[in-house]
Amino acid sequence: MKLGARLASLVISDICSMSRACDAIGGINLGQGICDLPTPAPVAEAARDAITANRVVYTVPYGIAPLREAVGAKIARQYQLDYDPPSEIVVTSGATGGFAAACLALFDPGDEIILFEPYYEYHLNTVLTFGLKPVLVPTRPPDWTVDFDALVQAITPKTRGIVVCTPTNPSGKVWTIEELDRLAAILEEHDLIAVTDEIYEHIVFDGHKHVPLATRGAARKRTVTLSGLSKTFAITGWRLGYLTAPPELARRLTVAHDLLYVCAPTPLQYGVVAGLGMPEHYYADLSKSYAVKREIVCSALQDAGLTPYVPRGAYYVLADVRRLGAPTAKAAAMLILERVKIASVPGTSFYVDPVGETLTRFCFAKEDDVLEEAARRLRSL
């Protein structure tokens, strides 16, 4: 039978395939960013209460008003950005749902979209799925500095958007104010839209601060900011995110999100309203706890001779695996899995550049005792 060609070249990601391989042998999964940590009690209790109260039918496509208002208050409090909840905030089915809606609503097939390498694999594949053309601009270890000359050279008359992830999955790069200001000026000069994935905004280390692109220069009027609750409240399976955008962009994004998902899960929306009401120290404590986890994994990788590129944010670390002598990054990841039952993700999941064959990604969103056991195994390499 004849099948559509649109997705013929895409396969299930190495992130998922490594997780399956890990499950098959009962290993420790440091590959996929599952984030199997405890859900904060107020969040879980509020979701249970919503289910008990039978708040389970469709919401409006842009999400329940209490959640949009809570998101607006949080953004104003933390970043001094004023977004109107009825017209500029949309609740989405995860940040990936918001990204898919942005690709569908704001760009046309054939438009060029710039991504920075290493990229998040779902960003690249979503761009491809909607018939857009990805154009890659490299950032390279150890500091992942943006090559702005390469960025400007990558812009053509077909360029319509730039995707930014900060803190970055997989490298842990946190964009600096200077970099954001230069990007804001480029957006204005070339009349481009920015789609920023800022879901790791509350996981930053060593005195670094997350700064939203929308706070810089005139970027707010041409920026769609994606974030979510999955990482902040350890609820990756709830599929709850949100986006902020100027009213006309938000209107189009709502239509696209409605078409793709109808709405985000209703009782879970009520759950995260409670989470957004938690005290500010929750976010500082979150970064502190992840800093401990980062140290457990990075020190073990260093001892194992797998040089880690210590991240400034998010909960992943890329490590140089050339010492293992494997011919490819996938072979190196499988070797680690076979020898010590630790799953990682090949660097080629995030790179077209050959440097991806020298790297694997490890996730440290695990309980400390699990990470300590993983560290013991890694050192045995």
N, C-alpha and C positions, 0 to 999 in steps of 0.2 A: 504494500500500500504506500501511497505517497504521503510523506510527512513534511511538516513545515521545517524550513532550514534555519529559522531564527536562532534556535538554541542547540543546533546540532553539534556545535563545537564545544559546548559547555558540559562539564561533568561535575559531579558532587565534589566539593572542595576537599583539599588535603586536610583541612582542619577537621572535617567530619570523618573522613576515611581513617585518619590517625586515631580519632576517638574510638571508632569501631574496633580497630585493631587492638587498641589498649584494653577495651572492655573484654575482648575475646580471651585475653590472657590474665585478666585481673590485675592490670598494672595501675600505676598512679598517673592520672591524666593531667599533665602540665601543658597539653596542647591547646585544646579548645578553652576559650574564656568563659567557662560554665559559671564560675563564681559560686561554688556550692558552700557558701557561708550562711550563718543564721540570718533569717529575715527579722528586722527590728520588730519587737512585739506590737507597738502601736499600729504598724502597717498591716501585719497579719490579722490583728484583732478587728481592725476597721473593715477589712475585706470580708472576714467571716460575718460581721454584723450586717454588711450589705447583702450577703447571700441569704442570711436568716430573714432579713426584711424583704426578700424577694425583689431586690433591685437588680434584675437580671435581663431586662429587655434592652433593645437598641437604645443608644443615646443619639443625640443629634450628631452629625458627622464630625463636628469640630470638638466634641467632648463636653463633659458636664461643666456647668458654670463654676461650681466650687473649685474644681481642679484648675481650670484656666485662671481663675482669680488667684489661687494659691501660687501658681507658676509665675504670674505677673508680679506678685508681691515679693517672691523670692528673688527674681531677677533685679527688681528695683533695689532691694535691700543689699544684694551682694555686688551688683555691677553698676548701679545708678543708671540703669536703662529703663525707660518708661514705655512699656508695651500695653496697648489697649486689649484687655482679655476678649471682648466680643469680636474684634475685627483683626487682631494681629497675633493671636495665639491659637494653635491647633493641636489637639491631643492626637497622637498617632499610634499605630501598632508597632511600637518600638522605633528607635532611630532609623533602622533600616527601612521601615515602612514610610517614614517621612522622606528618606532619601529617594525611594522609588517614586513617591508622589511628586517630588521635585523634578526628577528626570522626565516624568511623563507630562507634567503640567507646564514646565517652563522652557523646554527645548524641543526641537524638531529633529526627526531622523536626518543624519548627515551632519548635524552640528558638531563642532569639535569642543571637547571638554578636557581641560587640563587637570591632571592628577599628579601628585608628588610621589616619587618612588623612594622608599618602599610604600606601597599603597595597601589599603585594606581590601582584601580580595573581593568582598561583596560590593564595594564601591565600583571596582572595575567591571565586574560581571553585570551589575545593574545597568551601568552605562552601555555596555554592549547589548544587553537584552532589549533596550529601547531604541536601538538603531543609531546610537550616538557614537562618535569616534573619539576614543581616548587618546590623549597626547601626554606622554610622560615626561616630567622634569625631574632629574635626579637630585636626591640628597644622599650623602654617603657617610659611612662611619668614619671617625668615631663621634663627630658632633652634629651630623645631620644638618649642616648649614644649607640654607636655600641659595642656589645659584640664580640670582636675579637676572643676570645677563642671559642665561639659558631660558629663563621664564619668558622674558620679553621676546627672544628669538622664536619661541614656540607659538606665539600669538599670530594668527593669520586672520584674514577677513571672515573665515568660517568659525572662529573661536567665539563661543557664547558664554562659557562658564568656567570657573575654577573651583575645584573641590579642595577644601582644607580640612585636615584632621588635627586637632590640638586639644589636649595632649594626644600624641599620635600612637595609634595602633598600626604597626608593631614596634616602632623604634623607641617610643617613649619621649620623643622630641616634644618640647613645649615651646611654641612660637614666642619669640621675644616681641616687645613693643616696637622695636625698630623694624623688625621683619613685617609685623602687621601694618605699620604705617606705610612701608614701601609697597606692600600689596594693596592697601587701600587706594594709594595714588594710581597704581596700575589699573585697578578696576575702573576708576573714574576716567582715566585717560582713554581707555579702550572700550568703555561702555559695556562692561561685563558683569555678570551675576556671580556672586560667590555663594557656594553651599558649604557650610561649615559643620563638621561633626565634632561636637564638643562634649560628648557623653562622659568622658573621663575627667570632666572639669574639676571634680573634688578630690582627685587622686594625683597630687603633685608633691615633690620632694625637694629637700635641700634649699629651702627658702624661695624656690621658684613659685610664681603665681600664674594662674590661668587668667588670661585677658581675652574677652570675646572680641573678635574682629569687628563686630557691629559698634564697638565703642570708639573706633579709631577713624578719624577724619570724617569723610562723608559716606563711609561704608554702610551705615545702617540702612540707607534707602535702597541698597542693591545686594543685601545679604539675607539669605535664609539660614537661620541658626538652628541646628538640630541638637537636641539633647534628650535625656531620658532618665528613667528611674532604675533601670536594670542594674547598673553597676553601683549606684549610690546606695540602694537598699538590698542588694544581692537577690534580685528577683528577675533574673534573666529570662526565665520561662513565662513570665507574666506578659511580655511583649507590650510594654507601655513606654511611650516616648512623647515628646512634644516638640513643636517647632515654633519659632517666632519669625515674622516677616512683615513687610509693609502691607497695608490692606489689600491692594490689588493682587499681589503675589499670594497672600494668605487665602484669598477667595479662590483662586485657581487651584491652589494646593489642596484645599478642602474638597473641591469637586473631584480631583484625582484620587485623594485618599478614600473618599466615599465609594468611588468606582472599584478600587482595589480591595478595600477591607471593610466597608460599611462604617464600622466604628471600632475603637479600641474596646477591650473587654470591660463591660459595665461595672460589675462589683469591684474589680481590681482598681478602677479609677477612683472609687471611694476610698479604697485602702491607701493609696499614695497621697491623697489629700491629708490624711493623718500624718504621713511621713514628712510632708513639707512643713508641718507645724512643729517639728522637733527643734530643740534649741540649736543655736549656731555652733556650739562646741561639737556637735555631732560630726560636722564636716571636717573640723580640724582633727578630731580623734580618728576619723577614717583615714586621713593621710598618714597619721602617725602609725596606725596599725599596719598599713601597707608598707611603710618604710621598713618595719621589722621583717616583714615577709620578703621584701626585696633583698635585704641583707642575707637572709638565710640562703636564698637560691643563688644570688650572685657570688657569694663567698665560696659556695660549693662548686660552682662552675669554674671559678678561678683556680681552685685547688685541683680540679680535674683536668686543667689545661685547656678548657673550652672558654677562651677569653670572652667575658661578658661586656657588652656595651651598656653600661649602667644607665638605666632610664631616668629621666627627670620627671616623668609623669606616666600615668596609666599603670596597668599591672602586668606588663609583659617585658621580657628582656630578650634581645637578639644576642646570640653567642656564636663565636667563630669556632667551627667544628672541623677545621682542616686537620687538626692533630690526629683525628680518628683515621685518616687515610682513606676515607670512603670516596668513590668516584663522583657522587652527586649528593646534594643536600637531602634528597629523599632516602638515599642509601644510608646516609649518616643518621637520619632520624630513625630508620628501621633498625640500625645497628644498636642505637641506644635503647630502643624498646626491647630488642631481643636480649641484650646483655643484662640490663638492670631494670627492665619493666617500667621505664619512664617514657611517656609519650611527649613528643614535641612536634612542631610543625616545620616542614622544610622552608627555607628562605625563599625558594622559588614560588611559593604561594603569594609572595608580596613583591616580587621583582620580575622584570624581563631582563634587566641588566645581569650579566654573568656573576656579579658579586653575590647574587642570591644563592648560588651553588655552594657558597662557603659558610652559610648561616643556617641556624635553626632558631625558632622562637619558643620560649618557655613562658608559661603563665604562672603567676604566683598568687592567684586568687583562691587560696586554700587555707584550711585551718593550719595553725603553726605546727601542730604535731605531725600532720601529713607532710608538710614541707620539710620538717626535720628528717623524716624517714626518706623522703626524696633526696635530700641533700646527702644523707649517708650513702645512698645507692650511687649517686652521681660521683661522689669521691672515689668509689670503688672502681670507676672506669680507669 
